[in-house]
Protein backbone atom coordinates (compact mmCIF):
# COMPACT_ATOMS: atom_id res chain seq x y z
CA UNK A 1 0.00 0.00 0.00
CA UNK A 2 2.85 2.40 0.78
CA UNK A 3 4.24 1.95 -2.73
CA UNK A 4 0.85 2.82 -4.23
CA UNK A 5 0.90 6.11 -2.30
CA UNK A 6 4.59 6.92 -2.58
CA UNK A 7 6.43 5.44 -5.56
CA UNK A 8 9.80 5.91 -3.87
CA UNK A 9 8.77 3.34 -1.23
CA UNK A 10 9.49 0.66 -3.84
CA UNK A 11 13.09 0.80 -2.61
CA UNK A 12 12.01 -0.86 0.65
CA UNK A 13 9.53 -3.34 -0.83
CA UNK A 14 10.08 -7.10 -0.75
CA UNK A 15 11.63 -8.60 -3.88
CA UNK A 16 8.39 -10.22 -5.11
CA UNK A 17 6.73 -6.79 -5.03
CA UNK A 18 9.57 -5.29 -7.05
CA UNK A 19 8.69 -7.84 -9.74
CA UNK A 20 4.96 -7.05 -9.67
CA UNK A 21 4.39 -5.17 -12.94
CA UNK A 22 1.20 -3.40 -11.88
CA UNK A 23 2.69 -2.24 -8.59
CA UNK A 24 5.88 -1.00 -10.25
CA UNK A 25 3.82 0.75 -12.92
CA UNK A 26 1.96 2.66 -10.22
CA UNK A 27 5.23 3.50 -8.50
CA UNK A 28 6.89 4.92 -11.62
CA UNK A 29 3.79 6.95 -12.49
CA UNK A 30 4.35 8.78 -9.20
CA UNK A 31 8.13 8.73 -9.17
CA UNK A 32 10.00 7.78 -12.33
CA UNK A 33 13.13 7.18 -10.31
CA UNK A 34 11.42 4.22 -8.64
CA UNK A 35 12.47 2.32 -11.78
CA UNK A 36 15.86 1.96 -10.09
CA UNK A 37 14.33 -0.50 -7.60
CA UNK A 38 12.25 -2.53 -10.05
CA UNK A 39 13.19 -6.13 -10.82
CA UNK A 40 15.57 -6.39 -13.79
CA UNK A 41 13.00 -7.87 -16.22
CA UNK A 42 10.75 -4.85 -15.64
CA UNK A 43 13.59 -2.50 -16.51
CA UNK A 44 13.34 -4.02 -20.00
CA UNK A 45 9.57 -3.45 -20.20
CA UNK A 46 9.23 -0.68 -22.78
CA UNK A 47 5.80 0.54 -21.66
CA UNK A 48 6.84 0.67 -18.03
CA UNK A 49 10.09 2.49 -18.83
CA UNK A 50 8.21 4.98 -20.98
CA UNK A 51 5.87 5.78 -18.07
CA UNK A 52 8.90 6.28 -15.82
CA UNK A 53 10.64 8.55 -18.35
CA UNK A 54 7.49 10.60 -18.87
CA UNK A 55 7.35 11.19 -15.13
CA UNK A 56 11.10 11.81 -14.70
CA UNK A 57 13.42 11.99 -17.69
CA UNK A 58 16.38 10.92 -15.54
CA UNK A 59 14.74 7.49 -15.08
CA UNK A 60 16.18 6.45 -18.44
CA UNK A 61 19.48 5.66 -16.72
CA UNK A 62 17.77 2.76 -14.90
CA UNK A 63 16.36 1.18 -18.08
CA UNK A 64 17.79 -1.97 -19.61
CA UNK A 65 20.58 -1.26 -22.10
CA UNK A 66 18.56 -1.96 -25.27
CA UNK A 67 15.93 0.57 -24.20
CA UNK A 68 18.57 3.23 -23.65
CA UNK A 69 19.10 3.10 -27.41
CA UNK A 70 15.36 3.35 -28.18
CA UNK A 71 14.95 6.56 -30.17
CA UNK A 72 11.41 7.31 -28.95
CA UNK A 73 12.34 6.80 -25.30
CA UNK A 74 15.39 9.01 -25.62
CA UNK A 75 13.34 11.73 -27.33
CA UNK A 76 10.80 11.60 -24.51
CA UNK A 77 13.60 11.88 -21.98
CA UNK A 78 15.02 15.04 -23.54
CA UNK A 79 11.68 16.81 -23.95
VENJO-V496830 format. One record per helix or strand of 2 or more residues. SS is the DSSP state (A for helix, B for strand). FROM is the first residue (numbers start at 1). TO is the last residue. Records with the same first field share a line. If there is no record, write none. Layout:
# VENJO-V496830
SS=FROM-TO  FROM-TO
This chain:
# VENJO-V496830
A=2-5  7-12  15-18  21-30  32-37  40-44  46-55  57-62  65-68  71-78
